[in-house]
Amino acid sequence: MRYERHKKRKKRKSTSILLVLLVLISATAGYVFFQYKQGVNQSLEKINNEEKQSDINSEVYAFEGKKDQYGATNILLLGSDARGNEKARADTIMIAHYNEDKGTYKITSIMRDSYVSIPGHGKHKINSAFMRGGPELMRKTIKENFEIDLQYYAIVDFEGFVQLIDEAFPKGVEINVEKRMKEYIEVPLEPGLQRLNGEQMLSFVRFRHDAIGDFGRVQRQQQALQAIGDQLTGIQTIPKLPKLIGVVTPYINTNMDTGDILFMAKDFFAKGRGNIETFRIPIENGYKDANIKGEGAVLDLDLEMNNEAFHQFLTQ
């Protein structure tokens, strides 16, 4: 039986965190690469100053991360569903994998209702780890359950998502909408290949009110990531890169500095990007639907099966 979600939920802004981080990484790298190609020796000081001046998401989190056992750099990507002053669960959980030696970029999405052990707190939905102990507890939770180390984190506020998409793609992002989408999203969508503006893209990656719920939403997030990555590298985007950096940086809380971003982005932009491979936890047939008192509907994972497939994905 496929996992279904029938409960109405309030709208959330943080549903596709990687999309914004990808634009930030590509924009920063693209800006420097463009200046290099033009023969301009421009310092990164201005970019660093702009990052320091941002006071949005200014809370500093402890994060004891490191490279994984395969020598890769992993970035924990979190979107928060906080409203007002309440403590936030992680609405979106992804891991971006960068392997410098192989020059590969991969993405893993972890379903937020995965029922796992949270160090010091017992078993709960994985998205509650952020509420209980910030990105560091989420890092420990992923390490304990999925046996992988994370070096960096990034938390995104999606207030600027619509403006960012509209600025980068004035003609819209070309994407195939597989079905009519209208429930609990700001802008209804009709099926078919089309160009979506910022508000429409936000609806596309938010929508989950169908028979497959969050599974469909994760699939659409990864589809949107591929489309944005493919279309972002177009030459018409390059002159806008400095402005894109200014749009994105105030909405990201991360322990990555500009040097970290440039280091990981140089091959992505300058040498041409191959396909970004994607993976989902749990895998097909790697979980059971369950109802747990105090937790509600959860995904009860077969950790051995999921970890075997996950680590095969990381090393292939």
N, C-alpha and C positions, 0 to 999 in steps of 0.2 A: 504493500500500500504506500502510495506517495504521501509525503508529509503535507498536511493542509493547514492553512491558517484562516479562520473565519472571523476572529474577533476584530472589531473596528479599532483602528489606531489613529492617533493624531498624526498630522503631517510632520515629517522630519526632514531636516535640511541636509544631514550628513549621511548620504546614501551611496556616494561613489567617490570616496576619498582619493583613490589612486588617480582619478582623472585630473584633479587639480594638481597633485604632486607631479604627475607626468608632465603637465604643461610647465610647471615651475622648473623642473630639471631641464627639459628641452629648451625652454626659453632662455635660461641662464647660460647653458652651454652654447646655444645658437647665437646668442648675443656676442659672447666672447669670440666664437669662431668667425662670425661675420666681420667683426672688427679686425681680426687677424688677417682674413682674406683681403680686406681693404688696405692692409699695411699700416693700421693704426695701433700704436702701442698704448692701449688704454688700461689704466689701473682698475682693479676691482674694488678700490676703496669706496667708491660711490655706492656700489651695490651693498657692501657690508654696512655702510652707514644707514642706508634705507632700512635694512633688516633690524638694526639696533633701535631705530626710532619707533618701530611698530610696538604698540602696547596691547594689541589684541592677542588673546591667548598667551599672555605674558607670564603665566605661572611656570616656574621652573620645576621640573620633575627629576628625581634621581633615576638613573637608568644604568645598570651594571652590565651592559651588553658587550659582546665580542663576536668575532667572526666564527662561522660554524666549522664543523669538523671537515668540511670539504673545501675550506679556504674561501668560501663565498661570503659576501656581505649581504645581510638580510635587514630590511627595514620594516618595522612594525607600523602598519598604517591603520589609524583608528578614526572613525567618525563617531561623534558623540551625539546622543539623543537628549541632551540636557535642555530643559525648558525653565527659564527663570533661575532660581538659586538652588534647585534640587540637585542631588548628586546624580551623576550621569552614568548610564550603562553605555557600552560601545555598540552603536547601531550597525556599524560596518567594521569588519575585521579582515584585513588583508596583510600578506607578506610579500614585499617586492624582493626578489632574489637577483643579485648581480654577481656574476663570476668573471673576474677580470681576466683570468687565464684563457677561458673559453670565449670571452666576449659575448656572453649570453645574458638575456633578461627574461625572468620568469615571474609569474604572479600566482600566488595561492590565496584563495578565498576560504575563510573559515566561517561556516554557518553559525550565526550568533546564538542559536538555541542548542548547540552541541552541549551535551551533559557530560561534564568532565570534573576531575579533581582540581580544586583551587587550593594551592598550598596555604595551610593554616585555617582553612574555612570549610573543608569538606567538599562534597559534590554539589555543583550548581551549574546553571547555564554559563557558558564561557563569557558571555557579554557582561556578566556581573563582576568579573575580575577587575575591570577598569574602575567601576564604582567603589569597590572595596579597597583598592590599593594602587590606582593609577596605572600608567604604562609599565612600571616595574613589576607589579603583580601579574599583569597580563603576560609579560615576558617570561616570568617564572612558570606560569600556568602552561604556556605553549611549550616551554622547555621540558616540563615534567611529563606532559601528555604526548607530545609529538617529537621529542628528542632532537630539537634543533635550537641553536643559539641565534639570538637577534642582536645586532650591533647598534642600530639606530631606531628611533621612533619618530613619527610625525602625526600630529593631531590636527584635523582641519575643521575650520568653521566655514560653512558653505554660503555665507551671506553674499560672497562675491562670485558664486558659480555662474549665475546667469550672465552677468556683465562680462566675465572672462570668456565664455563661449562666444558671446556676440562680438567681442573685440577681436578674438583670434579668427573667427569664422563669420565674416559679415554676410556671406551667402548661405550660412548654415552648415551643419555637419551631415554629410550624406550617410544615411543608415536605413536599413530595412526594418520597418515596424511590422512584426509578424501577425499582430492581431489588433482589434480595436481595444483601446485602453481608455477608460473613463472614470472608474471608481476611485475616489479618494486621492485624486491628483489634481493639480491646479489647472492644467490645460489638457483636455481630452485629445487623443490621437487616433487617427484612422490608419488602417493597414496599408502597406505598400512601401516601395523604395522612395525616399523623399529626403529633403534637406530640413533639418530641425534647428531652430534657433535655441537660445539659451533656456528659455522657459520650457520649451518642448522637450529639450534634452533632459532637463531635470525631471519632467514627468516620466520620460522613458526609463530612466534609471531608478525611479522611485516605485513604479507600479509593481504591485505584488498580489493584487486581489483577484487571483484566479485559482484554478485547481491546484497548481504547484507552488503557489505562494512565494516564499523566499528563494526557492530553488530557481524559479524563473527570473527573479530579480537579480540574483548573482550572475546568471547567464547573460542577462542584458547589460549588466555593468561591465562584464568582460568583453562583450561585443562592442560596447561604446568605447572602451579603452582601445581596442584594436582600430576602430574607425578614427578616433582622434589622433592616435599615434601615426597612422598612415597619412592622414591629411595635414597634420601639423608641420611636417617637414617640407611642405610646399614652399617654393621660393617667395610666393606672395606674402608669406607669414614673417619672413626675416626682418623687414623694416619695422614690424610692430613689436618685436621681441622686448626692447627696453620697456615699453609700456606694459606688456604682459607681466613682466617681473614686478613692476610697481603695483599691478592689480592683485597679484597672487600673494606676495610675501606677507601682507598684514593678516592673512587668514590662516597662517600655518604656525603651529607651535612644534618645534623640532629641535633635537640636539645635533642636527647636521649643520655645519657651517658652509659657506659658499664653496670652499675648497673641496669639501666632501662631495657636494653636488656636482661640481665640475669634473672631478675625478671619475665619477660613475657615468657621467653623461657624455664624455668626449667621444667614445666609440659610437654611442647611440646616434649622435647627430652628425659628426664629422665623417665617419666611415660608412654611414648607411646602416639602417637598422634591419635586422632580419625579423622574422615573426616573433612576437612576444608569446611564449607558451603559457598556458593557463591551467590551473588545477583547482579542484574543489574538495574540501573536507566537510562532510563525509563523502566518500566515493559511493557510486551506485552499489546497492546491496551491502553497504558497509555500516548500516545503522538500522535501528528499529524505532518506530514511533512509540512513545511512552507518555504516560501522564503521572507526574510526580507531585505529591502533596506539597504545597508551598511553592512549587515551581511552575506547575501547569504543563502544557504540552512541550515535550523536549525531544531531542534526537539522541537516542542512546547508542553511542558509537562502539563498534568493534575496533578497539585501538590497534590491535595487532594487524588486522587487515588494512586499516587506513594508513598506518605507519609504513607498512611494506610498500604500498603503492606510492605514498608521499615521497619516500626516500629514493625510490626508483625514478620518480619524476625529477628529483633534484640532481641526480647523478647521470642521467642519460644524455 
